[in-house]
Amino acid sequence: MADYSDKQLKIGIWWVTHRYQLKKWWVIMLALADLAVFLYILFNVVVILFTWGRFIALPSQISQPIVDFTAYQQANAPQNIQIVDTELIPVVGQPQTYHLITELKNPNEKWMASSVNFHFKVDETDLDTETTFLLPQEQRFIFHYTVKSAEQKPKVQFVIDSIGWQRIESPAEEPKLDFEISDNKVELIPIVGDQGTYTSYSTRVTANIKNNTVYNFWKVKFLVVLYRGNTPVALNEAIINRFGALETEQLGISWGEEYRSVTNIKIVPEVNALDPDMLYSDVEF
């Protein structure tokens, strides 16, 4: 007979007295495990039943675009050109004859109006169609000279017929207009008659204009408007040729008529800075 230690005897006695209880707990644990597996399977079946409709619709949803391109295009489409003001200016010494002036604004940062087809309408008469452009965020005058009207108080309307847009992907990298205008003044110049006396006066505007950009322009047109209060009383234009980068030029422009009490002078540049043909390099001289 083998010899057993006290510890082994105690373990044997404990096993004999508790084996039925251990078997009972083992059965209970297996039953709980089976129940857990059953509940897990039941839960997944319920989930599948309630989400089956969305599950079978998933392939068609995957094929649909996430981005609403229609909304994107509408949000990024160019805004309309704004007509700030349109007015008639009576021509001095010519009854029922007028110059027309309108002010336009392109509110878009990333869109250039490369071609704006427009016409003026005086009373019920449509004038000829003309074309201009507007750089991104540019605000500029449009002139039309010498229009006759049979009406004592004619009405003028500016009509935009069509616009051709050009998207500017990187506005910060494109040339921008930056002309600094200083020392602008208006003078009345005496006109000497045949008898050597002053018979009347002409009007002259001068200003210093600095090209603050790093671009050389073949030519820049400057639109000049004289105001008496808020009312434009005269308009004219002048061109500066070969306006180099960082250069300062003097603008001088004259009218044969006398314009007194001028309270404001507006000088606005007109040049398509995004047209490479309008720029030149110093090495070309």
VOPAGU-2260 file (C-alpha; in pm, 1 decimal, decimal comma):
REM VOPAGU-2260
SITE   aa  ch    i         X         Y         Z
SITE  MET   A    0       0,0       0,0       0,0
SITE  ALA   A    1     136,8     337,0    -101,7
SITE  ASP   A    2     211,1     592,8     163,3
SITE  TYR   A    3      20,6     926,3     127,2
SITE  SER   A    4     102,5    1248,3     294,8
SITE  ASP   A    5    -147,3    1433,4     508,7
SITE  LYS   A    6    -191,8    1695,1     235,5
SITE  GLN   A    7    -273,7    1436,3     -28,6
SITE  LEU   A    8    -518,3    1267,8     207,3
SITE  LYS   A    9    -693,2    1597,0     277,4
SITE  ILE   A   10    -724,7    1670,2     -94,6
SITE  GLY   A   11    -865,9    1325,1    -157,3
SITE  ILE   A   12   -1117,9    1355,3     123,4
SITE  TRP   A   13   -1221,5    1704,8      -1,1
SITE  TRP   A   14   -1268,9    1574,0    -355,7
SITE  VAL   A   15   -1481,6    1278,5    -241,4
SITE  THR   A   16   -1704,7    1496,5     -27,2
SITE  HIS   A   17   -1741,0    1779,6    -285,6
SITE  ARG   A   18   -1737,2    1607,1    -622,2
SITE  TYR   A   19   -2114,6    1612,5    -660,5
SITE  GLN   A   20   -2124,3    1984,1    -582,8
SITE  LEU   A   21   -1844,9    2048,0    -833,1
SITE  LYS   A   22   -2031,6    1850,4   -1098,9
SITE  LYS   A   23   -2341,8    2056,6   -1025,0
SITE  TRP   A   24   -2153,7    2388,3   -1067,6
SITE  TRP   A   25   -1990,4    2263,2   -1385,0
SITE  VAL   A   26   -2331,1    2184,5   -1530,6
SITE  ILE   A   27   -2456,6    2528,9   -1425,9
SITE  MET   A   28   -2156,6    2700,7   -1593,0
SITE  LEU   A   29   -2211,9    2507,4   -1915,5
SITE  ALA   A   30   -2578,7    2599,9   -1908,0
SITE  LEU   A   31   -2493,4    2968,5   -1856,3
SITE  ALA   A   32   -2244,3    2952,5   -2142,2
SITE  ASP   A   33   -2506,8    2796,1   -2368,5
SITE  LEU   A   34   -2754,8    3064,0   -2263,8
SITE  ALA   A   35   -2502,5    3340,7   -2341,4
SITE  VAL   A   36   -2437,3    3195,0   -2685,6
SITE  PHE   A   37   -2810,8    3165,5   -2748,4
SITE  LEU   A   38   -2875,0    3526,6   -2640,1
SITE  TYR   A   39   -2588,6    3650,0   -2860,0
SITE  ILE   A   40   -2728,8    3467,1   -3161,3
SITE  LEU   A   41   -3078,8    3594,2   -3083,3
SITE  PHE   A   42   -2954,2    3953,3   -3053,6
SITE  ASN   A   43   -2779,9    3937,5   -3390,9
SITE  VAL   A   44   -3087,1    3786,3   -3554,2
SITE  VAL   A   45   -3300,7    4072,1   -3417,7
SITE  VAL   A   46   -3046,2    4330,2   -3538,5
SITE  ILE   A   47   -3042,0    4176,6   -3886,7
SITE  LEU   A   48   -3421,0    4169,4   -3902,7
SITE  PHE   A   49   -3449,2    4538,1   -3810,1
SITE  THR   A   50   -3162,3    4656,2   -4035,3
SITE  TRP   A   51   -3214,6    4427,6   -4331,6
SITE  GLY   A   52   -3382,1    4700,4   -4537,9
SITE  ARG   A   53   -3089,2    4937,5   -4494,9
SITE  PHE   A   54   -2843,6    4653,5   -4555,3
SITE  ILE   A   55   -2984,6    4558,8   -4894,2
SITE  ALA   A   56   -3001,1    4930,5   -4989,3
SITE  LEU   A   57   -2633,1    4982,8   -4905,8
SITE  PRO   A   58   -2493,9    4893,7   -5252,1
SITE  SER   A   59   -2713,8    5153,1   -5420,9
SITE  GLN   A   60   -2618,5    5413,4   -5159,5
SITE  ILE   A   61   -2249,6    5345,7   -5219,6
SITE  SER   A   62   -2295,4    5421,0   -5588,3
SITE  GLN   A   63   -2452,4    5760,1   -5508,7
SITE  PRO   A   64   -2215,4    6062,4   -5483,1
SITE  ILE   A   65   -2145,8    6188,6   -5133,2
SITE  VAL   A   66   -2100,6    6548,8   -5253,5
SITE  ASP   A   67   -2404,1    6736,9   -5379,5
SITE  PHE   A   68   -2248,4    6868,9   -5698,7
SITE  THR   A   69   -2552,3    7077,7   -5785,3
SITE  ALA   A   70   -2531,9    7263,5   -5454,2
SITE  TYR   A   71   -2153,6    7295,2   -5493,9
SITE  GLN   A   72   -2186,4    7445,8   -5840,7
SITE  GLN   A   73   -2452,4    7689,3   -5722,6
SITE  ALA   A   74   -2240,3    7796,2   -5425,1
SITE  ASN   A   75   -1933,5    7852,8   -5645,8
SITE  ALA   A   76   -2107,8    8004,9   -5946,8
SITE  PRO   A   77   -2015,8    8366,9   -6028,5
SITE  GLN   A   78   -2235,0    8638,2   -5882,3
SITE  ASN   A   79   -2401,0    8881,7   -6119,2
SITE  ILE   A   80   -2227,1    9199,0   -6229,5
SITE  GLN   A   81   -2357,8    9489,4   -6021,2
SITE  ILE   A   82   -2474,7    9809,5   -6189,9
SITE  VAL   A   83   -2379,1   10072,0   -5931,4
SITE  ASP   A   84   -2515,3   10379,0   -6109,5
SITE  THR   A   85   -2614,0   10507,1   -6455,4
SITE  GLU   A   86   -2650,9   10875,4   -6542,5
SITE  LEU   A   87   -2677,4   11130,3   -6822,7
SITE  ILE   A   88   -2435,0   11424,3   -6844,2
SITE  PRO   A   89   -2552,7   11722,8   -7052,8
SITE  VAL   A   90   -2295,4   11828,9   -7312,6
SITE  VAL   A   91   -2207,8   12197,0   -7274,1
SITE  GLY   A   92   -2316,1   12403,5   -7573,8
SITE  GLN   A   93   -2510,2   12121,2   -7740,6
SITE  PRO   A   94   -2880,5   12122,3   -7651,3
SITE  GLN   A   95   -3043,5   11785,4   -7588,4
SITE  THR   A   96   -2708,2   11608,9   -7624,7
SITE  TYR   A   97   -2567,1   11389,6   -7350,1
SITE  HIS   A   98   -2274,1   11175,2   -7247,7
SITE  LEU   A   99   -2369,9   10849,3   -7075,4
SITE  ILE   A  100   -2188,0   10704,0   -6777,9
SITE  THR   A  101   -2242,0   10388,2   -6578,0
SITE  GLU   A  102   -2041,6   10227,6   -6301,1
SITE  LEU   A  103   -2006,3    9849,2   -6284,8
SITE  LYS   A  104   -1870,1    9618,3   -6017,2
SITE  ASN   A  105   -1755,9    9257,3   -6038,9
SITE  PRO   A  106   -1805,7    9117,9   -5684,8
SITE  ASN   A  107   -1631,6    8786,2   -5759,7
SITE  GLU   A  108   -1283,3    8705,8   -5633,9
SITE  LYS   A  109   -1231,9    8396,9   -5852,2
SITE  TRP   A  110   -1422,5    8496,9   -6164,8
SITE  MET   A  111   -1322,4    8743,8   -6433,3
SITE  ALA   A  112   -1590,8    8876,7   -6664,8
SITE  SER   A  113   -1379,5    8829,1   -6977,5
SITE  SER   A  114   -1652,3    8964,4   -7204,2
SITE  VAL   A  115   -1946,6    9178,9   -7098,1
SITE  ASN   A  116   -2177,6    9254,4   -7389,4
SITE  PHE   A  117   -2396,1    9554,8   -7311,1
SITE  HIS   A  118   -2585,0    9848,4   -7454,6
SITE  PHE   A  119   -2736,4   10172,3   -7333,4
SITE  LYS   A  120   -3104,2   10243,6   -7379,2
SITE  VAL   A  121   -3208,5   10608,2   -7401,2
SITE  ASP   A  122   -3582,9   10657,8   -7371,7
SITE  GLU   A  123   -3707,6   10371,6   -7590,6
SITE  THR   A  124   -3408,2   10357,1   -7823,7
SITE  ASP   A  125   -3149,7   10079,7   -7790,9
SITE  LEU   A  126   -2797,8   10193,3   -7878,7
SITE  ASP   A  127   -2537,8    9971,0   -8040,8
SITE  THR   A  128   -2400,6    9673,3   -7847,8
SITE  GLU   A  129   -2052,9    9718,9   -7699,1
SITE  THR   A  130   -1812,0    9488,3   -7517,3
SITE  THR   A  131   -1589,5    9535,0   -7214,9
SITE  PHE   A  132   -1432,6    9325,3   -6937,7
SITE  LEU   A  133   -1414,1    9337,0   -6559,2
SITE  LEU   A  134   -1129,5    9193,4   -6356,1
SITE  PRO   A  135   -1210,1    9009,2   -6031,6
SITE  GLN   A  136   -1349,1    9256,1   -5775,9
SITE  GLU   A  137   -1297,1    9546,9   -6016,3
SITE  GLN   A  138   -1523,8    9852,5   -6007,7
SITE  ARG   A  139   -1501,5   10073,8   -6315,4
SITE  PHE   A  140   -1679,5   10330,6   -6531,9
SITE  ILE   A  141   -1825,9   10276,8   -6878,0
SITE  PHE   A  142   -1856,3   10584,2   -7103,3
SITE  HIS   A  143   -2067,4   10648,8   -7411,8
SITE  TYR   A  144   -2021,7   10986,0   -7575,4
SITE  THR   A  145   -2261,0   11225,7   -7748,6
SITE  VAL   A  146   -2612,6   11086,8   -7760,0
SITE  LYS   A  147   -2899,7   11305,7   -7878,6
SITE  SER   A  148   -3251,5   11285,8   -7739,4
SITE  ALA   A  149   -3572,4   11458,0   -7841,6
SITE  GLU   A  150   -3702,0   11440,9   -7483,7
SITE  GLN   A  151   -3658,0   11726,1   -7238,5
SITE  LYS   A  152   -3586,7   11481,4   -6956,5
SITE  PRO   A  153   -3455,5   11164,8   -7121,5
SITE  LYS   A  154   -3427,3   10838,2   -6933,0
SITE  VAL   A  155   -3119,6   10618,6   -6959,7
SITE  GLN   A  156   -3086,0   10250,0   -6883,3
SITE  PHE   A  157   -2781,3   10023,3   -6889,7
SITE  VAL   A  158   -2853,3    9672,5   -7017,1
SITE  ILE   A  159   -2620,0    9372,8   -6986,3
SITE  ASP   A  160   -2687,8    9138,7   -7277,5
SITE  SER   A  161   -2450,0    8854,0   -7192,2
SITE  ILE   A  162   -2139,9    8774,5   -6987,0
SITE  GLY   A  163   -1854,2    8538,1   -7059,9
SITE  TRP   A  164   -1688,0    8416,6   -6740,2
SITE  GLN   A  165   -1330,9    8299,8   -6685,2
SITE  ARG   A  166   -1246,5    8121,2   -6359,3
SITE  ILE   A  167    -930,7    8230,8   -6179,0
SITE  GLU   A  168    -799,2    7934,0   -5979,8
SITE  SER   A  169    -529,9    8120,5   -5781,9
SITE  PRO   A  170    -628,6    8488,1   -5751,8
SITE  ALA   A  171    -336,9    8569,4   -5520,0
SITE  GLU   A  172     -86,2    8468,8   -5790,0
SITE  GLU   A  173    -241,2    8677,6   -6068,4
SITE  PRO   A  174    -151,1    9039,9   -6155,1
SITE  LYS   A  175    -364,8    9302,2   -5984,5
SITE  LEU   A  176    -414,8    9670,4   -6055,0
SITE  ASP   A  177    -249,2    9898,6   -5801,4
SITE  PHE   A  178    -213,5   10257,1   -5917,6
SITE  GLU   A  179    -150,0   10524,3   -5655,5
SITE  ILE   A  180    -305,1   10857,7   -5754,8
SITE  SER   A  181    -182,2   11174,8   -5584,8
SITE  ASP   A  182    -171,2   11552,0   -5631,9
SITE  ASN   A  183    -481,0   11547,1   -5850,1
SITE  LYS   A  184    -616,4   11893,8   -5913,5
SITE  VAL   A  185    -842,7   12082,5   -6151,9
SITE  GLU   A  186    -750,3   12418,2   -6305,2
SITE  LEU   A  187    -931,2   12672,1   -6520,6
SITE  ILE   A  188    -709,1   12780,8   -6809,7
SITE  PRO   A  189    -787,7   13123,9   -6964,9
SITE  ILE   A  190    -857,7   13127,6   -7337,5
SITE  VAL   A  191    -732,6   13442,0   -7510,3
SITE  GLY   A  192    -953,9   13582,5   -7785,0
SITE  ASP   A  193    -860,5   13770,5   -8100,2
SITE  GLN   A  194    -848,1   14099,4   -7912,7
SITE  GLY   A  195    -597,0   13964,2   -7663,2
SITE  THR   A  196    -850,0   13941,2   -7383,1
SITE  TYR   A  197    -975,7   13644,5   -7187,7
SITE  THR   A  198   -1298,5   13532,5   -7347,7
SITE  SER   A  199   -1357,4   13205,4   -7163,9
SITE  TYR   A  200   -1185,1   12924,6   -6980,0
SITE  SER   A  201   -1098,5   12563,3   -7050,2
SITE  THR   A  202   -1061,8   12300,0   -6778,3
SITE  ARG   A  203    -754,3   12089,9   -6711,3
SITE  VAL   A  204    -695,1   11806,5   -6465,2
SITE  THR   A  205    -348,6   11686,3   -6365,7
SITE  ALA   A  206    -241,2   11406,1   -6134,3
SITE  ASN   A  207      62,6   11197,6   -6047,7
SITE  ILE   A  208       5,0   10825,3   -6094,0
SITE  LYS   A  209     241,0   10557,2   -5963,8
SITE  ASN   A  210     233,5   10198,0   -6085,6
SITE  ASN   A  211     277,7   10010,6   -5758,0
SITE  THR   A  212     281,7    9670,2   -5927,8
SITE  VAL   A  213     583,0    9472,2   -6053,2
SITE  TYR   A  214     430,8    9457,3   -6401,5
SITE  ASN   A  215     506,4    9667,7   -6707,7
SITE  PHE   A  216     198,8    9764,4   -6907,4
SITE  TRP   A  217     211,0    9853,2   -7276,0
SITE  LYS   A  218     -65,2   10106,3   -7221,2
SITE  VAL   A  219    -312,8   10198,2   -6949,2
SITE  LYS   A  220    -631,2   10393,5   -7010,0
SITE  PHE   A  221    -745,1   10624,9   -6730,8
SITE  LEU   A  222   -1111,0   10725,4   -6704,7
SITE  VAL   A  223   -1162,2   11069,2   -6549,2
SITE  VAL   A  224   -1490,2   11198,8   -6406,4
SITE  LEU   A  225   -1548,1   11543,3   -6257,1
SITE  TYR   A  226   -1813,3   11578,8   -5987,7
SITE  ARG   A  227   -2004,7   11869,7   -5846,8
SITE  GLY   A  228   -2128,7   11724,0   -5521,8
SITE  ASN   A  229   -2254,9   11376,7   -5609,2
SITE  THR   A  230   -2340,1   11470,9   -5967,7
SITE  PRO   A  231   -2099,5   11393,3   -6253,1
SITE  VAL   A  232   -2056,9   11698,2   -6476,6
SITE  ALA   A  233   -1779,3   11596,2   -6716,5
SITE  LEU   A  234   -1595,0   11286,6   -6831,6
SITE  ASN   A  235   -1288,8   11216,1   -7039,6
SITE  GLU   A  236   -1012,5   10960,9   -7083,9
SITE  ALA   A  237    -638,2   10950,5   -7145,4
SITE  ILE   A  238    -380,8   10681,0   -7219,5
SITE  ILE   A  239     -33,5   10640,3   -7071,1
SITE  ASN   A  240     187,4   10424,9   -7292,5
SITE  ARG   A  241     460,9   10194,4   -7162,1
SITE  PHE   A  242     378,7   10236,1   -6795,9
SITE  GLY   A  243     664,5   10053,7   -6623,9
SITE  ALA   A  244     664,1    9880,3   -6287,1
SITE  LEU   A  245     706,2   10115,0   -5988,6
SITE  GLU   A  246     722,9   10417,2   -6220,0
SITE  THR   A  247     539,3   10745,9   -6168,7
SITE  GLU   A  248     379,3   10929,0   -6460,5
SITE  GLN   A  249     192,6   11257,2   -6479,4
SITE  LEU   A  250    -156,8   11248,7   -6622,7
SITE  GLY   A  251    -290,7   11558,2   -6794,4
SITE  ILE   A  252    -632,2   11585,9   -6953,9
SITE  SER   A  253    -828,7   11886,8   -7079,0
SITE  TRP   A  254   -1180,2   11998,3   -7169,8
SITE  GLY   A  255   -1260,2   12287,8   -7397,9
SITE  GLU   A  256   -1546,2   12380,6   -7166,7
SITE  GLU   A  257   -1537,2   12558,5   -6833,5
SITE  TYR   A  258   -1631,1   12348,8   -6529,1
SITE  ARG   A  259   -1645,4   12548,7   -6208,6
SITE  SER   A  260   -1715,0   12433,3   -5853,5
SITE  VAL   A  261   -1572,2   12085,5   -5911,2
SITE  THR   A  262   -1567,4   11913,8   -5572,1
SITE  ASN   A  263   -1429,7   11571,8   -5660,6
SITE  ILE   A  264   -1217,6   11404,8   -5927,5
SITE  LYS   A  265   -1231,4   11030,4   -5986,2
SITE  ILE   A  266    -952,8   10869,3   -6188,5
SITE  VAL   A  267    -996,4   10497,8   -6260,3
SITE  PRO   A  268    -752,3   10276,1   -6456,0
SITE  GLU   A  269    -867,3   10042,9   -6730,5
SITE  VAL   A  270    -627,4    9767,4   -6839,1
SITE  ASN   A  271    -667,6    9390,9   -6864,3
SITE  ALA   A  272    -386,7    9284,7   -6632,2
SITE  LEU   A  273    -470,0    8917,3   -6694,5
SITE  ASP   A  274    -399,5    8949,1   -7067,1
SITE  PRO   A  275     -31,1    8860,0   -7130,5
SITE  ASP   A  276     -35,3    9076,3   -7444,0
SITE  MET   A  277     -83,5    9383,6   -7224,4
SITE  LEU   A  278     244,7    9319,0   -7038,5
SITE  TYR   A  279     602,5    9365,3   -7153,1
SITE  SER   A  280     941,2    9271,8   -7014,7
SITE  ASP   A  281    1228,6    9515,4   -6964,2
SITE  VAL   A  282    1453,0    9302,6   -7185,7
SITE  GLU   A  283    1236,3    9389,4   -7486,8
SITE  PHE   A  284    1377,8    9741,4   -7497,5
